[in-house]
Amino acid sequence: YDGKLYVADTYNSKIRVIDIDKETVTTLSGSGTGGYNDGDLADAQFFEPSGLTAAGGKLYVADANNHRIRVIDLAAGTVSTLVIKGLTAPDLANAGTTAAQTITLEPQTFGEGSGLLSVNIKLPSGYHFTPRAPSKLRWSVADDDILQSDDDSEIAADRFPIELRFSASTGKTSIDIFGDLYYCADSSSVCRYGQVSIRVPIQVIPEGPRQRSITIAHHPAD
């Protein structure tokens, strides 16, 4: 910018300047110790800045660990914190745990004793789950007097189906499954992220099947 290269030196908590013509590197601002302080360039502190951009004679710094946008006025030699007026915080009172719409499946019947629910997430043709970023499923039971499990409530998987194992007692309950899915296209390097939210009503009777399987089709968002 203006003949110089400005660098967010993250782990030194500094903003550095590279003068390409002179082949020199100097510190523009930042003490080298993570902190938060506005003011003159010499006194200002950052906490692991992760990036920056420039416009109108100013640097806008993503001050990561302070969770703020800092503004360096190059002409004035000062650092301030960007304040955007007129914005209100989002209402989180009714926010759910997932943006995915919950799909409620047909009730599944099990007999008392050891049970197994096989969960298959099916991708459209041309996509595959990636082992480099395993998908994760988290599951919980509405009434753990009816279904008890010694398995982990979070399962990482790069392929499906996966198996949920439990011990069942007579009654009605439901299993809620929420998944973070990571998958890639077969024909390119394009990868995607998606979510699934599934509710499986469960009825346990004295005598009945011990194993059931469900399949959910997941389609990439446009």
ChimeraX commands (.cxc) that place a marker at each C-alpha (Angstrom):
marker #1 position 0.00,0.00,0.00 radius 0.5
marker #1 position 1.53,3.32,-1.11 radius 0.5
marker #1 position 4.78,1.54,-1.96 radius 0.5
marker #1 position 5.01,-0.47,1.25 radius 0.5
marker #1 position 3.92,-3.92,2.37 radius 0.5
marker #1 position 2.11,-3.99,5.72 radius 0.5
marker #1 position 2.09,-7.29,7.61 radius 0.5
marker #1 position 0.03,-8.49,10.57 radius 0.5
marker #1 position 2.75,-10.27,12.56 radius 0.5
marker #1 position 0.31,-12.45,14.44 radius 0.5
marker #1 position 2.34,-14.22,17.09 radius 0.5
marker #1 position 4.48,-11.18,17.86 radius 0.5
marker #1 position 1.33,-9.03,18.21 radius 0.5
marker #1 position 2.82,-6.37,15.95 radius 0.5
marker #1 position 2.08,-4.59,12.69 radius 0.5
marker #1 position 5.21,-4.62,10.56 radius 0.5
marker #1 position 6.23,-2.58,7.49 radius 0.5
marker #1 position 8.33,-3.95,4.66 radius 0.5
marker #1 position 9.92,-1.28,2.48 radius 0.5
marker #1 position 10.48,-3.18,-0.73 radius 0.5
marker #1 position 12.79,-0.57,-2.29 radius 0.5
marker #1 position 15.01,-0.25,0.78 radius 0.5
marker #1 position 14.69,-3.95,1.66 radius 0.5
marker #1 position 14.00,-3.16,5.31 radius 0.5
marker #1 position 11.51,-4.42,7.89 radius 0.5
marker #1 position 10.37,-2.18,10.75 radius 0.5
marker #1 position 7.65,-2.25,13.39 radius 0.5
marker #1 position 4.83,0.19,12.78 radius 0.5
marker #1 position 2.96,-0.49,16.01 radius 0.5
marker #1 position 2.63,-3.09,18.73 radius 0.5
marker #1 position 4.73,-3.81,21.80 radius 0.5
marker #1 position 5.35,-7.49,21.11 radius 0.5
marker #1 position 3.18,-8.43,24.09 radius 0.5
marker #1 position -0.47,-9.22,23.54 radius 0.5
marker #1 position -2.82,-6.59,24.92 radius 0.5
marker #1 position -5.39,-3.95,24.07 radius 0.5
marker #1 position -4.61,-0.25,23.99 radius 0.5
marker #1 position -5.49,2.57,21.59 radius 0.5
marker #1 position -3.43,5.72,21.16 radius 0.5
marker #1 position -0.15,6.65,19.51 radius 0.5
marker #1 position 1.57,4.04,17.36 radius 0.5
marker #1 position 4.29,3.62,19.99 radius 0.5
marker #1 position 1.81,2.97,22.81 radius 0.5
marker #1 position -0.84,0.88,21.04 radius 0.5
marker #1 position -1.19,-2.84,21.68 radius 0.5
marker #1 position -2.66,-5.67,19.65 radius 0.5
marker #1 position -3.35,-9.28,20.57 radius 0.5
marker #1 position -2.42,-11.65,17.74 radius 0.5
marker #1 position -3.69,-9.62,14.76 radius 0.5
marker #1 position -4.59,-12.04,11.98 radius 0.5
marker #1 position -4.88,-9.83,8.91 radius 0.5
marker #1 position -5.35,-6.34,7.56 radius 0.5
marker #1 position -6.49,-4.27,4.62 radius 0.5
marker #1 position -5.88,-0.66,3.56 radius 0.5
marker #1 position -8.09,2.15,2.28 radius 0.5
marker #1 position -8.12,5.93,2.44 radius 0.5
marker #1 position -4.81,6.28,4.21 radius 0.5
marker #1 position -5.79,3.87,6.96 radius 0.5
marker #1 position -5.06,0.26,7.84 radius 0.5
marker #1 position -7.93,-1.86,9.12 radius 0.5
marker #1 position -6.60,-4.63,11.32 radius 0.5
marker #1 position -8.41,-7.82,12.37 radius 0.5
marker #1 position -7.24,-7.90,16.00 radius 0.5
marker #1 position -8.16,-11.54,16.48 radius 0.5
marker #1 position -7.81,-12.20,20.19 radius 0.5
marker #1 position -9.32,-8.84,21.09 radius 0.5
marker #1 position -12.29,-9.57,18.80 radius 0.5
marker #1 position -12.12,-6.05,17.37 radius 0.5
marker #1 position -11.30,-4.17,14.19 radius 0.5
marker #1 position -8.52,-1.69,14.86 radius 0.5
marker #1 position -7.85,1.35,12.67 radius 0.5
marker #1 position -4.34,2.70,12.08 radius 0.5
marker #1 position -4.35,6.25,10.74 radius 0.5
marker #1 position -1.05,6.43,8.88 radius 0.5
marker #1 position -1.02,10.22,8.60 radius 0.5
marker #1 position -1.97,10.89,12.23 radius 0.5
marker #1 position 0.13,8.06,13.63 radius 0.5
marker #1 position -2.68,6.78,15.84 radius 0.5
marker #1 position -4.53,3.55,16.54 radius 0.5
marker #1 position -8.24,3.45,17.35 radius 0.5
marker #1 position -10.98,0.84,17.55 radius 0.5
marker #1 position -13.60,0.78,14.82 radius 0.5
marker #1 position -17.08,1.54,16.14 radius 0.5
marker #1 position -20.08,1.06,13.86 radius 0.5
marker #1 position -23.08,2.97,15.18 radius 0.5
marker #1 position -26.69,1.97,14.71 radius 0.5
marker #1 position -26.18,-1.78,14.98 radius 0.5
marker #1 position -27.95,-3.86,17.60 radius 0.5
marker #1 position -26.90,-7.25,18.86 radius 0.5
marker #1 position -28.89,-10.22,17.54 radius 0.5
marker #1 position -31.63,-11.63,19.74 radius 0.5
marker #1 position -30.32,-14.98,20.92 radius 0.5
marker #1 position -33.13,-15.73,23.35 radius 0.5
marker #1 position -34.80,-18.17,20.99 radius 0.5
marker #1 position -31.75,-19.25,19.06 radius 0.5
marker #1 position -31.50,-22.99,18.54 radius 0.5
marker #1 position -28.40,-25.14,18.46 radius 0.5
marker #1 position -28.56,-25.66,14.73 radius 0.5
marker #1 position -29.53,-23.83,11.58 radius 0.5
marker #1 position -30.63,-27.08,9.96 radius 0.5
marker #1 position -34.34,-27.87,9.86 radius 0.5
marker #1 position -35.14,-30.87,12.04 radius 0.5
marker #1 position -36.46,-33.88,10.15 radius 0.5
marker #1 position -38.76,-36.10,12.20 radius 0.5
marker #1 position -38.76,-39.69,10.98 radius 0.5
marker #1 position -41.31,-42.46,11.33 radius 0.5
marker #1 position -41.29,-44.13,14.79 radius 0.5
marker #1 position -38.87,-47.04,15.18 radius 0.5
marker #1 position -39.83,-50.02,17.36 radius 0.5
marker #1 position -37.28,-51.99,19.39 radius 0.5
marker #1 position -37.49,-54.88,21.78 radius 0.5
marker #1 position -36.18,-54.64,25.33 radius 0.5
marker #1 position -32.47,-55.24,25.84 radius 0.5
marker #1 position -29.51,-54.39,23.65 radius 0.5
marker #1 position -30.41,-52.25,20.65 radius 0.5
marker #1 position -28.63,-50.87,17.61 radius 0.5
marker #1 position -29.67,-48.02,15.31 radius 0.5
marker #1 position -27.71,-47.79,12.06 radius 0.5
marker #1 position -27.60,-44.23,10.70 radius 0.5
marker #1 position -26.75,-43.66,7.04 radius 0.5
marker #1 position -26.23,-40.21,5.53 radius 0.5
marker #1 position -26.52,-40.44,1.75 radius 0.5
marker #1 position -24.92,-37.85,-0.49 radius 0.5
marker #1 position -26.01,-37.23,-4.09 radius 0.5
marker #1 position -24.06,-38.82,-6.92 radius 0.5
marker #1 position -20.75,-37.09,-7.50 radius 0.5
marker #1 position -19.92,-36.32,-3.84 radius 0.5
marker #1 position -18.00,-38.19,-1.15 radius 0.5
marker #1 position -17.20,-37.75,2.53 radius 0.5
marker #1 position -13.61,-36.73,3.14 radius 0.5
marker #1 position -11.27,-38.38,5.68 radius 0.5
marker #1 position -9.25,-35.15,5.90 radius 0.5
marker #1 position -12.14,-33.47,7.69 radius 0.5
marker #1 position -14.26,-36.15,9.37 radius 0.5
marker #1 position -17.94,-35.41,9.75 radius 0.5
marker #1 position -19.35,-35.43,13.28 radius 0.5
marker #1 position -22.64,-36.66,14.65 radius 0.5
marker #1 position -23.88,-35.78,18.12 radius 0.5
marker #1 position -26.80,-37.68,19.57 radius 0.5
marker #1 position -28.91,-37.51,22.70 radius 0.5
marker #1 position -31.91,-39.32,24.17 radius 0.5
marker #1 position -35.00,-37.52,25.45 radius 0.5
marker #1 position -35.59,-40.05,28.27 radius 0.5
marker #1 position -32.52,-41.93,29.46 radius 0.5
marker #1 position -34.65,-44.14,31.70 radius 0.5
marker #1 position -35.82,-45.84,28.50 radius 0.5
marker #1 position -32.61,-45.78,26.44 radius 0.5
marker #1 position -29.20,-45.93,28.08 radius 0.5
marker #1 position -25.89,-45.88,26.24 radius 0.5
marker #1 position -22.24,-46.28,27.19 radius 0.5
marker #1 position -21.11,-44.98,23.79 radius 0.5
marker #1 position -19.76,-41.47,23.25 radius 0.5
marker #1 position -22.42,-38.89,22.44 radius 0.5
marker #1 position -20.20,-37.51,19.63 radius 0.5
marker #1 position -18.95,-39.68,16.79 radius 0.5
marker #1 position -16.46,-38.66,14.08 radius 0.5
marker #1 position -16.82,-40.49,10.78 radius 0.5
marker #1 position -15.51,-40.24,7.23 radius 0.5
marker #1 position -17.95,-42.87,5.98 radius 0.5
marker #1 position -21.46,-44.03,6.73 radius 0.5
marker #1 position -23.46,-45.81,8.09 radius 0.5
marker #1 position -22.51,-45.49,11.74 radius 0.5
marker #1 position -23.99,-47.47,14.62 radius 0.5
marker #1 position -25.63,-46.12,17.77 radius 0.5
marker #1 position -25.77,-48.77,20.50 radius 0.5
marker #1 position -27.94,-48.67,23.60 radius 0.5
marker #1 position -29.85,-50.68,26.18 radius 0.5
marker #1 position -33.64,-50.33,25.96 radius 0.5
marker #1 position -36.47,-50.55,28.49 radius 0.5
marker #1 position -40.21,-50.52,27.73 radius 0.5
marker #1 position -41.59,-47.08,26.94 radius 0.5
marker #1 position -41.51,-44.23,24.44 radius 0.5
marker #1 position -38.76,-41.69,23.84 radius 0.5
marker #1 position -36.80,-40.18,20.96 radius 0.5
marker #1 position -33.23,-39.92,19.72 radius 0.5
marker #1 position -32.05,-36.53,18.45 radius 0.5
marker #1 position -29.13,-36.55,16.02 radius 0.5
marker #1 position -27.30,-33.44,14.87 radius 0.5
marker #1 position -24.53,-33.67,12.30 radius 0.5
marker #1 position -21.79,-31.46,10.88 radius 0.5
marker #1 position -21.01,-32.84,7.42 radius 0.5
marker #1 position -17.86,-32.26,5.37 radius 0.5
marker #1 position -17.80,-33.62,1.84 radius 0.5
marker #1 position -16.18,-33.00,-1.53 radius 0.5
marker #1 position -17.01,-33.29,-5.21 radius 0.5
marker #1 position -15.55,-36.27,-7.06 radius 0.5
marker #1 position -14.67,-34.24,-10.14 radius 0.5
marker #1 position -13.01,-31.21,-8.53 radius 0.5
marker #1 position -11.40,-29.88,-5.37 radius 0.5
marker #1 position -14.61,-28.15,-4.29 radius 0.5
marker #1 position -15.63,-29.15,-0.76 radius 0.5
marker #1 position -18.75,-28.27,1.16 radius 0.5
marker #1 position -20.12,-28.08,4.68 radius 0.5
marker #1 position -23.66,-29.03,5.62 radius 0.5
marker #1 position -25.81,-29.83,8.63 radius 0.5
marker #1 position -28.45,-32.41,9.42 radius 0.5
marker #1 position -30.85,-32.48,12.35 radius 0.5
marker #1 position -32.87,-35.65,12.84 radius 0.5
marker #1 position -35.41,-36.75,15.42 radius 0.5
marker #1 position -36.19,-40.46,15.63 radius 0.5
marker #1 position -39.23,-41.38,17.77 radius 0.5
marker #1 position -38.57,-44.66,19.59 radius 0.5
marker #1 position -41.01,-47.17,21.06 radius 0.5
marker #1 position -39.66,-50.05,23.13 radius 0.5
marker #1 position -41.82,-53.13,23.65 radius 0.5
marker #1 position -41.09,-56.34,25.60 radius 0.5
marker #1 position -40.47,-58.37,22.46 radius 0.5
marker #1 position -39.33,-56.79,19.21 radius 0.5
marker #1 position -36.45,-56.23,16.80 radius 0.5
marker #1 position -33.05,-55.36,18.23 radius 0.5
marker #1 position -31.70,-53.57,15.15 radius 0.5
marker #1 position -33.07,-50.83,12.93 radius 0.5
marker #1 position -31.58,-48.68,10.17 radius 0.5
marker #1 position -32.41,-45.22,8.87 radius 0.5
marker #1 position -31.16,-43.36,5.80 radius 0.5
marker #1 position -31.16,-39.59,5.37 radius 0.5
marker #1 position -30.54,-37.99,1.97 radius 0.5
marker #1 position -28.48,-34.81,2.23 radius 0.5
marker #1 position -28.40,-32.38,-0.70 radius 0.5
marker #1 position -25.83,-29.57,-1.04 radius 0.5
marker #1 position -27.28,-26.10,-0.63 radius 0.5
marker #1 position -27.31,-23.95,-3.76 radius 0.5
marker link #1:1,2 radius 0.2
marker link #1:2,3 radius 0.2
marker link #1:3,4 radius 0.2
marker link #1:4,5 radius 0.2
marker link #1:5,6 radius 0.2
marker link #1:6,7 radius 0.2
marker link #1:7,8 radius 0.2
marker link #1:8,9 radius 0.2
marker link #1:9,10 radius 0.2
marker link #1:10,11 radius 0.2
marker link #1:11,12 radius 0.2
marker link #1:12,13 radius 0.2
marker link #1:13,14 radius 0.2
marker link #1:14,15 radius 0.2
marker link #1:15,16 radius 0.2
marker link #1:16,17 radius 0.2
marker link #1:17,18 radius 0.2
marker link #1:18,19 radius 0.2
marker link #1:19,20 radius 0.2
marker link #1:20,21 radius 0.2
marker link #1:21,22 radius 0.2
marker link #1:22,23 radius 0.2
marker link #1:23,24 radius 0.2
marker link #1:24,25 radius 0.2
marker link #1:25,26 radius 0.2
marker link #1:26,27 radius 0.2
marker link #1:27,28 radius 0.2
marker link #1:28,29 radius 0.2
marker link #1:29,30 radius 0.2
marker link #1:30,31 radius 0.2
marker link #1:31,32 radius 0.2
marker link #1:32,33 radius 0.2
marker link #1:33,34 radius 0.2
marker link #1:34,35 radius 0.2
marker link #1:35,36 radius 0.2
marker link #1:36,37 radius 0.2
marker link #1:37,38 radius 0.2
marker link #1:38,39 radius 0.2
marker link #1:39,40 radius 0.2
marker link #1:40,41 radius 0.2
marker link #1:41,42 radius 0.2
marker link #1:42,43 radius 0.2
marker link #1:43,44 radius 0.2
marker link #1:44,45 radius 0.2
marker link #1:45,46 radius 0.2
marker link #1:46,47 radius 0.2
marker link #1:47,48 radius 0.2
marker link #1:48,49 radius 0.2
marker link #1:49,50 radius 0.2
marker link #1:50,51 radius 0.2
marker link #1:51,52 radius 0.2
marker link #1:52,53 radius 0.2
marker link #1:53,54 radius 0.2
marker link #1:54,55 radius 0.2
marker link #1:55,56 radius 0.2
marker link #1:56,57 radius 0.2
marker link #1:57,58 radius 0.2
marker link #1:58,59 radius 0.2
marker link #1:59,60 radius 0.2
marker link #1:60,61 radius 0.2
marker link #1:61,62 radius 0.2
marker link #1:62,63 radius 0.2
marker link #1:63,64 radius 0.2
marker link #1:64,65 radius 0.2
marker link #1:65,66 radius 0.2
marker link #1:66,67 radius 0.2
marker link #1:67,68 radius 0.2
marker link #1:68,69 radius 0.2
marker link #1:69,70 radius 0.2
marker link #1:70,71 radius 0.2
marker link #1:71,72 radius 0.2
marker link #1:72,73 radius 0.2
marker link #1:73,74 radius 0.2
marker link #1:74,75 radius 0.2
marker link #1:75,76 radius 0.2
marker link #1:76,77 radius 0.2
marker link #1:77,78 radius 0.2
marker link #1:78,79 radius 0.2
marker link #1:79,80 radius 0.2
marker link #1:80,81 radius 0.2
marker link #1:81,82 radius 0.2
marker link #1:82,83 radius 0.2
marker link #1:83,84 radius 0.2
marker link #1:84,85 radius 0.2
marker link #1:85,86 radius 0.2
marker link #1:86,87 radius 0.2
marker link #1:87,88 radius 0.2
marker link #1:88,89 radius 0.2
marker link #1:89,90 radius 0.2
marker link #1:90,91 radius 0.2
marker link #1:91,92 radius 0.2
marker link #1:92,93 radius 0.2
marker link #1:93,94 radius 0.2
marker link #1:94,95 radius 0.2
marker link #1:95,96 radius 0.2
marker link #1:96,97 radius 0.2
marker link #1:97,98 radius 0.2
marker link #1:98,99 radius 0.2
marker link #1:99,100 radius 0.2
marker link #1:100,101 radius 0.2
marker link #1:101,102 radius 0.2
marker link #1:102,103 radius 0.2
marker link #1:103,104 radius 0.2
marker link #1:104,105 radius 0.2
marker link #1:105,106 radius 0.2
marker link #1:106,107 radius 0.2
marker link #1:107,108 radius 0.2
marker link #1:108,109 radius 0.2
marker link #1:109,110 radius 0.2
marker link #1:110,111 radius 0.2
marker link #1:111,112 radius 0.2
marker link #1:112,113 radius 0.2
marker link #1:113,114 radius 0.2
marker link #1:114,115 radius 0.2
marker link #1:115,116 radius 0.2
marker link #1:116,117 radius 0.2
marker link #1:117,118 radius 0.2
marker link #1:118,119 radius 0.2
marker link #1:119,120 radius 0.2
marker link #1:120,121 radius 0.2
marker link #1:121,122 radius 0.2
marker link #1:122,123 radius 0.2
marker link #1:123,124 radius 0.2
marker link #1:124,125 radius 0.2
marker link #1:125,126 radius 0.2
marker link #1:126,127 radius 0.2
marker link #1:127,128 radius 0.2
marker link #1:128,129 radius 0.2
marker link #1:129,130 radius 0.2
marker link #1:130,131 radius 0.2
marker link #1:131,132 radius 0.2
marker link #1:132,133 radius 0.2
marker link #1:133,134 radius 0.2
marker link #1:134,135 radius 0.2
marker link #1:135,136 radius 0.2
marker link #1:136,137 radius 0.2
marker link #1:137,138 radius 0.2
marker link #1:138,139 radius 0.2
marker link #1:139,140 radius 0.2
marker link #1:140,141 radius 0.2
marker link #1:141,142 radius 0.2
marker link #1:142,143 radius 0.2
marker link #1:143,144 radius 0.2
marker link #1:144,145 radius 0.2
marker link #1:145,146 radius 0.2
marker link #1:146,147 radius 0.2
marker link #1:147,148 radius 0.2
marker link #1:148,149 radius 0.2
marker link #1:149,150 radius 0.2
marker link #1:150,151 radius 0.2
marker link #1:151,152 radius 0.2
marker link #1:152,153 radius 0.2
marker link #1:153,154 radius 0.2
marker link #1:154,155 radius 0.2
marker link #1:155,156 radius 0.2
marker link #1:156,157 radius 0.2
marker link #1:157,158 radius 0.2
marker link #1:158,159 radius 0.2
marker link #1:159,160 radius 0.2
marker link #1:160,161 radius 0.2
marker link #1:161,162 radius 0.2
marker link #1:162,163 radius 0.2
marker link #1:163,164 radius 0.2
marker link #1:164,165 radius 0.2
marker link #1:165,166 radius 0.2
marker link #1:166,167 radius 0.2
marker link #1:167,168 radius 0.2
marker link #1:168,169 radius 0.2
marker link #1:169,170 radius 0.2
marker link #1:170,171 radius 0.2
marker link #1:171,172 radius 0.2
marker link #1:172,173 radius 0.2
marker link #1:173,174 radius 0.2
marker link #1:174,175 radius 0.2
marker link #1:175,176 radius 0.2
marker link #1:176,177 radius 0.2
marker link #1:177,178 radius 0.2
marker link #1:178,179 radius 0.2
marker link #1:179,180 radius 0.2
marker link #1:180,181 radius 0.2
marker link #1:181,182 radius 0.2
marker link #1:182,183 radius 0.2
marker link #1:183,184 radius 0.2
marker link #1:184,185 radius 0.2
marker link #1:185,186 radius 0.2
marker link #1:186,187 radius 0.2
marker link #1:187,188 radius 0.2
marker link #1:188,189 radius 0.2
marker link #1:189,190 radius 0.2
marker link #1:190,191 radius 0.2
marker link #1:191,192 radius 0.2
marker link #1:192,193 radius 0.2
marker link #1:193,194 radius 0.2
marker link #1:194,195 radius 0.2
marker link #1:195,196 radius 0.2
marker link #1:196,197 radius 0.2
marker link #1:197,198 radius 0.2
marker link #1:198,199 radius 0.2
marker link #1:199,200 radius 0.2
marker link #1:200,201 radius 0.2
marker link #1:201,202 radius 0.2
marker link #1:202,203 radius 0.2
marker link #1:203,204 radius 0.2
marker link #1:204,205 radius 0.2
marker link #1:205,206 radius 0.2
marker link #1:206,207 radius 0.2
marker link #1:207,208 radius 0.2
marker link #1:208,209 radius 0.2
marker link #1:209,210 radius 0.2
marker link #1:210,211 radius 0.2
marker link #1:211,212 radius 0.2
marker link #1:212,213 radius 0.2
marker link #1:213,214 radius 0.2
marker link #1:214,215 radius 0.2
marker link #1:215,216 radius 0.2
marker link #1:216,217 radius 0.2
marker link #1:217,218 radius 0.2
marker link #1:218,219 radius 0.2
marker link #1:219,220 radius 0.2
marker link #1:220,221 radius 0.2
marker link #1:221,222 radius 0.2
view
